[in-house]
């Protein structure tokens, strides 16, 4: 292998829990809920799938269905889709929905998986190119920089910057081209079998990890080192 491509959310990083997400916004806004009110709101936001990188929606409202399918194409569509889901849940102040969206883009909302730095560092030492290929509506580079992982990434290929989403093979092809790598010599690592599995259409090898909280997946990335010789 001459290069490895990684997904962002659920692969290299994990977003905070819905409870921590909501509590952080309420604290900053100085909005107080009783514990039962807080629990009810957090559970409803979780069910709605309003936290990007968190649980998938249990149900996408009909008025958001079309937007949901293209949510990673542009920043505007991404924001509209997720705040649309959030607004299915009543909150004390309507401005909290936009505040929730803003918080999820903060480096503080993300935690690298425990073995991410180790694996990325080892790939760098071996001279293996590293790219991040993500369906996303905002720039995750500041998250990588804040957590000290940006130095290991050679290129970022993001859906909103290209106007196409995984599993479209063109997104993986763009990453391979930027790394100067033959797709047949590239490994794609991700947590979504449909989206990340699209790399196989180019001839890339594909390896899947489980989308779990960071403390429940301490060494899920380490097998990658055994796949790259």
C-alpha positions as CSV (number, residue, x, y, z in Angstrom):
1,X,0.0,0.0,0.0
2,X,1.2,3.5,-0.8
3,X,-1.6,5.4,0.9
4,X,-4.4,5.1,3.4
5,X,-7.6,7.1,3.3
6,X,-9.6,7.6,6.5
7,X,-13.1,8.8,7.2
8,X,-13.4,11.5,9.9
9,X,-16.4,11.0,12.2
10,X,-16.6,7.5,13.8
11,X,-13.3,6.5,12.4
12,X,-10.5,8.9,13.5
13,X,-12.7,11.0,15.9
14,X,-15.9,10.6,17.9
15,X,-18.3,13.5,18.6
16,X,-19.3,14.1,22.2
17,X,-22.5,12.6,23.6
18,X,-25.8,14.2,23.0
19,X,-26.1,15.0,26.7
20,X,-22.7,16.8,26.8
21,X,-23.5,18.6,23.6
22,X,-26.8,19.9,24.9
23,X,-25.4,20.7,28.4
24,X,-22.5,22.7,26.9
25,X,-24.8,24.9,24.9
26,X,-27.2,25.4,27.7
27,X,-24.4,26.4,30.1
28,X,-22.9,28.9,27.6
29,X,-26.4,30.4,27.0
30,X,-27.1,30.5,30.7
31,X,-30.3,28.6,30.2
32,X,-31.4,26.4,33.1
33,X,-33.6,23.3,32.7
34,X,-34.7,21.0,35.4
35,X,-33.1,17.5,35.3
36,X,-36.3,15.9,33.9
37,X,-36.6,18.6,31.3
38,X,-32.9,18.2,30.3
39,X,-33.2,14.4,30.1
40,X,-36.3,14.7,28.0
41,X,-34.7,17.2,25.6
42,X,-31.5,15.2,25.3
43,X,-33.4,12.0,24.5
44,X,-35.5,13.7,21.9
45,X,-32.5,15.3,20.2
46,X,-30.9,11.8,20.2
47,X,-33.9,10.2,18.6
48,X,-34.1,13.1,16.1
49,X,-30.5,12.5,15.0
50,X,-29.8,16.2,15.4
51,X,-26.2,15.8,16.5
52,X,-23.9,15.4,13.4
53,X,-21.7,12.5,13.9
54,X,-24.0,11.1,16.5
55,X,-26.9,8.6,16.3
56,X,-28.8,8.5,13.0
57,X,-32.4,9.8,13.0
58,X,-35.0,7.4,14.0
59,X,-37.3,9.1,11.5
60,X,-36.6,11.9,9.0
61,X,-39.6,14.2,8.6
62,X,-41.1,14.2,5.1
63,X,-40.3,17.9,4.7
64,X,-36.6,17.2,5.3
65,X,-36.3,13.9,3.4
66,X,-35.0,15.4,0.1
67,X,-32.6,17.8,1.9
68,X,-31.3,14.9,4.2
69,X,-30.2,12.9,1.1
70,X,-27.9,15.8,-0.1
71,X,-26.9,17.2,3.3
72,X,-23.2,16.9,2.9
73,X,-23.1,18.6,-0.5
74,X,-22.8,22.2,0.8
75,X,-22.4,24.0,4.1
76,X,-25.9,25.5,3.7
77,X,-27.6,22.2,3.1
78,X,-25.7,20.5,6.0
79,X,-26.7,23.3,8.5
80,X,-30.3,23.3,7.2
81,X,-30.7,19.5,7.5
82,X,-29.3,19.2,11.0
83,X,-31.0,22.3,12.5
84,X,-34.2,21.1,10.8
85,X,-33.9,17.9,12.8
86,X,-33.1,19.8,15.9
87,X,-36.1,22.0,15.5
88,X,-38.3,19.0,15.8
89,X,-37.5,19.2,19.5
90,X,-38.9,22.2,21.5
91,X,-36.2,24.1,23.4
92,X,-36.7,27.2,25.7
93,X,-35.1,29.6,23.2
94,X,-35.2,29.1,19.4
95,X,-31.6,30.4,19.1
96,X,-30.4,27.3,20.9
97,X,-30.9,25.2,17.7
98,X,-28.2,27.3,15.8
99,X,-26.0,27.3,18.9
100,X,-26.2,23.5,19.0
101,X,-25.1,23.3,15.4
102,X,-22.2,25.7,16.0
103,X,-21.0,23.7,19.0
104,X,-20.7,20.5,17.1
105,X,-18.0,22.1,14.8
106,X,-15.9,23.1,17.9
107,X,-12.7,21.0,18.5
108,X,-13.9,20.6,22.1
109,X,-16.9,18.6,20.8
110,X,-14.6,15.9,19.3
111,X,-12.2,13.3,20.8
112,X,-9.7,11.3,18.8
113,X,-9.9,7.6,19.2
114,X,-7.2,6.5,21.6
115,X,-5.0,4.9,18.9
116,X,-5.4,7.5,16.2
117,X,-2.2,9.4,16.8
118,X,-0.2,6.1,17.2
119,X,-1.5,4.7,13.9
120,X,-1.2,8.0,11.9
121,X,2.3,8.5,13.3
122,X,3.3,5.0,12.3
123,X,2.0,5.5,8.8
124,X,4.0,8.7,8.5
125,X,7.2,6.9,9.7
126,X,6.7,4.3,7.0
127,X,6.3,7.0,4.3
128,X,2.6,6.1,3.7
129,X,0.5,8.9,2.4
130,X,-2.6,9.8,4.5
131,X,-5.8,11.4,3.3
132,X,-9.1,12.2,5.0
133,X,-12.2,11.6,2.9
134,X,-15.4,12.8,4.6
135,X,-19.0,13.4,3.9
136,X,-19.3,16.7,5.8
137,X,-20.6,20.2,5.5
138,X,-17.8,22.1,7.3
139,X,-14.1,22.1,7.6
140,X,-12.7,19.6,10.2
141,X,-9.1,20.8,9.7
142,X,-9.2,22.9,12.9
143,X,-10.3,19.8,14.9
144,X,-7.3,17.9,13.6
145,X,-5.0,20.8,14.4
146,X,-6.4,21.3,17.9
147,X,-5.8,17.6,18.7
148,X,-2.3,17.4,17.2
149,X,-3.3,15.1,14.3
150,X,-3.1,17.6,11.4
151,X,0.7,17.0,11.0
152,X,0.0,13.4,9.9
153,X,-2.6,14.2,7.2
154,X,-1.4,15.0,3.7
155,X,-4.7,15.9,2.1
156,X,-8.4,16.4,3.0
157,X,-11.0,15.6,0.4
158,X,-14.4,16.8,1.7
159,X,-17.8,16.4,0.2
160,X,-18.8,20.0,0.5
161,X,-15.6,21.2,-1.2
162,X,-16.3,19.0,-4.2
163,X,-20.1,18.9,-4.3
164,X,-20.2,15.1,-4.3
165,X,-20.6,12.6,-1.5
166,X,-19.3,9.1,-0.7
167,X,-20.0,6.5,-2.0
168,X,-19.4,8.4,-5.3
169,X,-16.0,7.0,-6.5
170,X,-15.0,10.5,-7.8
171,X,-14.4,11.6,-4.2
172,X,-12.0,8.7,-3.5
173,X,-10.4,9.2,-7.0
174,X,-9.7,12.9,-6.1
175,X,-8.0,11.8,-2.9
176,X,-5.8,9.2,-4.7
177,X,-4.9,11.8,-7.3
178,X,-3.9,14.3,-4.6
179,X,-1.7,11.7,-3.0
180,X,-0.3,10.6,-6.3
181,X,-1.4,7.0,-5.5
182,X,-2.7,4.2,-7.7
183,X,-6.2,3.3,-6.2
184,X,-5.1,-0.3,-6.3
185,X,-2.4,0.5,-3.8
186,X,-4.7,2.4,-1.5
187,X,-6.6,1.3,1.7
188,X,-9.8,3.1,2.7
189,X,-10.7,2.9,6.4
190,X,-14.2,3.9,7.5
191,X,-17.2,3.0,9.6
192,X,-19.9,3.2,7.0
193,X,-20.1,0.2,4.8
194,X,-22.1,1.9,2.1
195,X,-20.4,5.3,2.0
196,X,-16.8,4.2,2.6
197,X,-17.3,1.0,0.7
198,X,-17.6,3.1,-2.4
199,X,-13.8,3.1,-2.7
200,X,-13.9,-0.5,-3.8
201,X,-15.3,0.6,-7.1
202,X,-11.9,2.1,-7.9
203,X,-10.0,-1.0,-6.8
204,X,-9.1,0.3,-3.3
205,X,-8.9,-2.2,-0.4
206,X,-11.5,-1.3,2.3
207,X,-11.3,-1.9,6.0
208,X,-14.2,-1.1,8.4
209,X,-14.1,0.0,12.1
210,X,-17.0,0.2,14.6
211,X,-18.5,3.6,15.2
212,X,-18.4,3.4,19.0
213,X,-17.7,6.0,21.8
214,X,-13.9,6.6,22.1
215,X,-13.6,4.9,25.4
216,X,-15.2,1.7,24.1
217,X,-12.8,1.4,21.1
218,X,-9.3,1.8,22.4
219,X,-7.5,-0.1,19.6
220,X,-9.9,-0.3,16.6
221,X,-7.5,1.4,14.2
222,X,-4.4,-0.7,15.0
223,X,-5.2,-3.5,12.6
224,X,-4.6,-1.0,9.8
225,X,-0.9,-1.2,10.4
226,X,-1.0,-4.9,9.7
227,X,-2.8,-4.3,6.4
228,X,-0.2,-1.8,5.1
229,X,3.1,-3.3,4.2
